[in-house]
Amino acid sequence: MISSMKEGRREFVVTANPEILIKAERERDLQKLLLDESVLIVPDGISVVRGLQINGYPAKERITGVDLCERLLAAAGGGAMSVYLLGAKEEIAAALAEKLKADYPEMTVNYHNGYDGDKDEIFEEIKAIKPDLILVALGVPAQERLIYKHIGDFDKGVFIGVGGSFDTLSGFKKRAPNFFIRTNTEWLYRIAREPSRLKRFYENNVKFIRYT
Ligand code: UDP
């Protein structure tokens, strides 16, 4: 990922969580996207890691959107690259853009919130800017669909759908304490903080277990 960014290659990274994997069973376009050999898939969630291991794949650990964002942004900042943030509420996207400009003065940062405007038109703007890193935080699987629709028009750029990462990276929402991250129970913390997530968790993560 970092080498693609530095060497000016085009890459689409999907952090595959149970939600997108379950949806892909019924939705053919998602299936096509996940099976596309040019798409790099990383396991996002302990159940995905365990599922891979049970089926003989050497997966080691989960890789979340926030972790990837932090690493890629640090690399982009160090290399004076150009980053585009698409998604989240206006105040959150704006705050994250400001924070990145302060943390990495040599990095170019452009952004658009995830609620106003036509997403295809926003992508036309991104095409003109030609950023090195494009983080799309619109939630699964809308962000992946949008990237897949447009990525063919780019010559370079690392694209990742990063869910709610802007909310935490901007400092608006707290990420789970380290204990939860270390013990792979971040999901428990998120449900405790936002009980409305429970239904979504059941529909995706609990039902996913029978697939492993
Ligand atoms: N979002 C957005 N536009 C929309 C719907 C959602 O920008 O029309 C953003 C929302 O503000 C949040 C992210 O998409 O920042 C989705 O976050 P969520 O925590 O649901 O994603 P997860 O990390 O659980 O996949």
Residues whose N, C-alpha, C, O or C-beta is under 5 A from the ligand:
A	BS01	UDP	G87 A88 K89 G114 Y115 A137 L138 G139 V140 V162 G163 G164 D167
